Amino acid sequence: MAARRLRLSVTATAHPTTSPTAGPVTNAATHPALGTATRAVTPAEEGAEVRLLSVAELAPTEAIATNEAWAAHTVATEDIPVATPDDIEWADAVIFGSPTRFGNIASQLKQFIDTLGGLWAQGKLADKIYSGFTATATAHGGQESTLLALYNSVHHFGGIIVTPGYTDPVKFADGNPYGTSHVNGQGAVPVDDTARAAAVYQGKRVAAVTAQFKNA
C-alpha cells in the first residue's frame, strides 16, 4: 500500500465513572472489544505499524475500587502501555478514543493533550493525520459533540482530520460520519459487529489516506 511503512498510534481513554451522576457509565467489556477492533484496523497488508496505548489514569485507586466495572477494566488493560508525547511525535497518524463526558472528551485524554504543548510549539504536531472514536451510555448522548470537541485541538495542531464520513456502506449502518461510536446502554449492550466493522473501516481509511500523504 505504501512505499514507506506507516506509523499509527491509537490512544484511548475509556472507563466507567464512579457514579451515574458523574457521566455516562461505560461497560468494562466494551473497551477490550473496541481495543480488539482498533488492533485490527491496520493489518500487515496495509503496511502500518500500530501502537495501541492508553492515557494515564487520573482517578485515585480508591475511587476506581468503588466501581466494579471500572476496577475490572483497569485490571484487563494494565498491560497496555501509557502514551507519552514521544508516541505522538513518532506517529504518522493518531486515532484518539474517548468516552463522552457531558458532550466532551474525558479529562484523562484532555490532560494528555495538554502535555503536548512542547511538540506543538516546535510544529511537530502539524501535518499528521488525526481521527477519533467514542462511546456513550445512551443514544444521542453526545457522540458527535465529543468528536467535534476532540477535533478542535487538531485544528490548533495544524493536523489533518480524516473522518470515515459516508464513504463506505458500513457507515450507513454505523451512522456516524465523524468517527466510530457505540451506545452501550448503561453497560448493558456490548460492542456489536456494526461498531467493529466501522472501527476496522475507519482504521483502514486513516492508513490509506496517510499513505497518500506520505507518498505524495
KAFENNOR-V956057 format. One record per backbone hydrogen bond with DSSP energy under -1.0 kcal/mol. NH is the residue of the N-H (numbers start at 0). CO is the residue of the C=O. If there is no record, write none. Layout:
{{NH/CO} {NH/CO}}
This chain:
{{5/46} {7/48} {8/92} {9/50} {10/94} {11/52} {12/96} {21/18} {29/26} {32/28} {33/29} {34/30} {35/31} {36/32} {37/33} {38/34} {39/35} {45/42} {46/43} {48/5} {50/7} {52/9} {53/80} {54/11} {63/59} {64/60} {66/63} {70/66} {71/67} {72/68} {73/69} {74/70} {75/71} {76/72} {77/74} {79/76} {82/53} {86/83} {87/83} {88/84} {89/85} {90/86} {91/6} {92/6} {93/128} {94/8} {95/130} {96/10} {97/132} {99/134} {100/103} {109/105} {110/106} {111/107} {112/108} {113/109} {114/111} {115/112} {119/115} {120/116} {121/117} {122/119} {123/118} {126/157} {128/91} {129/159} {130/93} {132/95} {133/179} {135/181} {140/137} {145/141} {146/142} {147/143} {148/144} {149/145} {150/146} {152/149} {154/150} {155/151} {156/152} {157/153} {158/153} {159/127} {161/129} {164/176} {166/163} {170/167} {171/168} {173/169} {174/170} {183/135} {187/184} {188/183} {195/191} {196/192} {197/193} {198/194} {199/195} {200/196} {201/197} {202/198} {203/199} {204/200} {205/201} {206/202} {207/203} {208/204} {209/205} {210/206} {211/207} {212/208} {213/209} {214/210}}
